[in-house]
């Protein structure tokens, strides 16, 4: 009963958490959209008035400069990421080429271990057979010496 309540509570928490994460994702670019909307409204006002005011012009320029800096930063980040990924491609190709060979070697190692185990088993059996031969020979010698005595 308690575990069911805990499980239901956990499920509800997970559901609520997922809903909140979705809302957060939906609002993640809120500030950027707000700035762009403000600029668009300013541009509409300028278009309807016929002439732009100094403040609107400055706001637009600042917005464009900030947007330009953000795009340059994103571009630099993407270039660095691209160069790192380009360096990884040959290593990944080599890894893909080596994968079948590694699997083959693993199969050979497994077979080799099986053969070693079989060899150990055969050596034990051989030792037992050798011991039995020695015992038989000793018994035969005992028998022949006991028969030769009167």
Secondary structure, DSSP 8 states (H G I E B T S, - for coil): -HHHHHHHHHHHHHHHHHHHHHHHHHTTTHHHHHHHHHHHHHHHHHHHHSS--HHHHHHHHHHHHHHHHHHHHHHHHHHHHHHHHHHHHHHHHHHHHHHHHHHHHHHHHHHHHHHHHHHHHHHHHHHHHHHHHHHHHHHHHHHHHHHH--
